[in-house]
Amino acid sequence: MRRIVPLFDRVLVQRVPSATKTAGGIVLPDAVQGKTNEAKVVAVGRGLRNSEGKFTPPAVEVGDLVMVPEFRGDDIKINGEEFILVREEDLLAKIEHMDQRPTKKTTADIPDMRDLPKS
């Protein structure tokens, strides 16, 4: 069994399988499914060295969902599975689910000025 350990700012990702059904329950044929740009981070390098010689940690961690460009990185096959090795700077975005995001104040959190006592 082989294991890949990315160097420096490289990130090893595996594409997430594309949806086989629509929200309405219609089964999509293979020709329509295509490749998805979503991928799961499998391994991460230590990062790049800064001017002081220290490593700058990458912005992604193992297990993160990211968006990868369609024609970037190197396709790698390990133990029969397909992976993509990309530089961290080539990643398009980090995908966060709504329940994972830190809570932000909204206008609903601001008290209504009409309800405050008058002075």
C-alpha positions, -999 to +999 in steps of 0.1 A: +000+000+000+013+035-009+007+068+008+012+102-007+025+130+015+022+164-003+052+188+000+051+225+008+018+241-003+004+212-022-029+196-013-042+161-022-079+161-029-104+135-041-134+146-061-168+141-044-191+119-066-216+140-085-253+138-077-271+108-093-306+122-087-322+156-088-340+172-058-373+160-074-361+124-076-352+121-113-323+098-119-296+114-140-278+093-166-239+091-165-235+113-196-253+142-179-237+139-144-202+151-155-174+160-131-181+179-100-158+207-088-162+197-052-134+177-036-125+165-002-090+173+012-072+140+018-037+153+027-020+187+031+016+198+029+033+219+056+029+251+037+053+276+022+083+291+040+081+328+047+110+353+046+120+343+082+122+306+072+091+295+091+063+276+075+030+294+069+003+269+077-022+261+049-057+275+050-073+240+045-072+209+067-078+172+060-115+166+057-124+201+044-146+204+013-131+226-014-138+237-049-111+228-074-107+242-109-116+219-138-082+219-155-056+224-127-034+200-108-020+166-115-043+135-117-029+107-096-041+071-092-033+054-059-045+019-051-071+022-078-086+055-066-083+088-084-069+119-067-058+154-077-026+171-064-030+209-065-012+239-051-031+256-023-033+288-043-051+270-071-081+260-048-111+282-056-130+281-023-135+263+009-170+250+012-187+254+047-221+241+056-244+266+073-243+248+106-204+249+106-202+287+101-197+310+131-228+328+140-230+364+129-254+390+141-283+398+118-308+426+118-331+404+138-306+405+167-307+443+169-333+456+193-362+475+178-357+512+188-395+516+191-395+492+220-369+511+241-382+533+270-384+570+261-363+594+281 
